[in-house]
Amino acid sequence: MTSRVTLISPATTPSLRRARFDDGDSLDAGGAARAGAAAGHLPTTGRTLASPTTRCRETATALGLTASEETELAGLDVGRWRGRTLEEVGMAEPEAMARWLADPSAAPHGGESVRDLRERVARWLKTYGHADGRTIAVVEPEVVRAVAVNVLNAPATAFWRLDVPPLTATELTGRSGRWNLRLGRPLGDVPGHLVMPREG
């Protein structure tokens, strides 16, 4: 049987809108409304998981999902940069920021490197790659990036080249090591389906 994994990025928060490293804030009014409007528009699932962050848990709840927290799907630990904006860190620590963006193994903030995140997510995907049926997981955008880079066997530097908009679904079908990937589809208007946006 084919495994199906759908990764859903969280709705917007004040941190997300300000390009601030997640500090545990809740969904903003617009994000909560969009997530609520998408409730019931997801396929039936056997397993529902969420990153252990406030915005992922709240997004799952707003979508009508009862999700179990999955620690291996935690967002990137940015250590002492937590709660600061990219601009603030870039001004205060320009060399550290440049090193972090250029070297996937660097963790100048004292937290976790991008390479560490990729390895952690790869372990999780390997486990769920052997599970039959469907899994839906509401996860941080950087988890989606790590999954995409791993599945495509792309260079680690591609991590920063992927954009993951809020409330989009990235779908994997297949088996561990042999995945097909469908990136970033917005949650659709038709119950039970994920649809592409209209053009024009």
URGI-V199982 format. One line per field, one symbol per residue. phi: phi as a letter, one per 30 degrees, with the letter a starting at -180 (. if undefined). A space follows every 10 residues. Layout:
phi: ???
//
This chain:
phi: .ddbbcccdd ddbedddchc eebiddeded dddddddcei ccddbcbbba ddbeddddde dddiccccdb ddcddddchd deicdedddd ddbddddddd dccdcdbddi ccdddddedd dddddddddc cdjcbcbdbd eddddddddd ddhddedded cccbddhbcc ccbkbeibcc bbchddddcc eibcbddddj
//
